[in-house]
Amino acid sequence: MSKATGTVGIDEWYSSRPEQEKSRRKAGWMSFLAVADEVFPAIEAGYTLKIIHEYLADQGMLKCNYDTFRGYVKKYNQNSSAVKKAQVSTKKVMHKPQVSTGFTFDPKPDTDKIY
């Protein structure tokens, strides 16, 4: 990294940061995963994401802002729905043979029935 004028303070700060601070983003996702079992039943019960976030933050169970929390909920829903779809598609399903129940298209019309 080249040293630009005026970046000495930033360079010193960045190089002195502990590794624990550098992986802070992963900690937010992990804390969300820890409370995900409480989030989705609360959503189904009719609580808004804002209220759920405030509750979890007040309890000290979640340490991220509301926008990040919303992103985690969306990401978790997408991941879990993809897993559910994969599980459903791998199940063996017996299909009943389709029986004609009405109209069938015949490209060559029977002229006796038309006139």
N, C-alpha and C positions, 0 to 999 in steps of 0.2 A: 504494500500500500504506500503510495507516495505521500509525503508530508506536504500538505497544502498550507498556505499561510493562514493562521488563525485556528488551526485544528489541533494544536498541541494539547489543549485541555480535554478535548474529546478523545484523542488518542490515548492519553494517560488513563482516563476514566475507563475506557473500553478494555484496555489491557489489564487493569486492576480488578475488574469485575470477577466475582467468584462464578464458577461454572453453574452453581445452583441457580443463580439469577438468570443465566442464559437460557435455561430450559423451563422458564416460568410458563410459557404457553402450554406445554404439555400438561402441566399441573392443573390448569383450568379444565381441560378436557377430562382428565382423570377424576377431578372432583365432581364434574357433571355426571360421569358414568356411575359414580358412587351413589348419587341421589336420583338417577333416572327412574328407579322403581317407584319413587314417590311422585315424580313429575307427571307421568302419563295417567295414572289414576286420578290425580287432581284435575288434569285437563278434561278427562271424561266426566268428572263430577261437576264441571261447569266453571271452574275457576279460570281466570285469565292468566296468561303468562306473566303479566306484570305483578299480580298478587303472589303467584307462586315464587317468582324471583325474589320479591321483597321478603317473603317468609323464609326462604332458604338462606338469604343473605343475613337476615336478622338472627337466625339460629346459628350462624357461623359455619353452615354446611357448604356454602358456595361463595367463592371470592372472585367473581367476575362481574362485569357490568351487564346491564340488561340486553344491549345489542348482541354481545357475545353469547349470552344465554340463549337468545332467540336463534342464533346461528347453530348452536349446539343442538337445540331441539329439532331444527330442520334437518341437520346432518344425521342425527340419530334416527329420525323417522325414515329418511331415505335409505339408510343402511339396513334397518330392520325390515322395511317393506321389500327390499331386494332379496334378503335372506328368506322371507316368507314365500316370495314368488318362486325362488329356487327350490324350496322344500316342496311346494305344491306341484311343481313341474316334474319332480323326481318320483312322485307317488305313481304307482300303477293304477290306472283307472279303467274299469271295464265299461266300454261304451255299448249301448244298445244299438242294434242295427236300425238305421233310419227307415221308417215306413212312410210311403207317400200318403199324405193326408189331404191332398186336394189337387191343385193345378200342377200340371207338368207341361213344360214347353216342348213342342214338337216343331222343328224348323220346316218340315214339309207338311203343310196343312192337309187335312182330309177334306177335299172339295165337296163330298157328298153331305158332310155335316155343316158346311158353311152356307150353302145355297138352299 
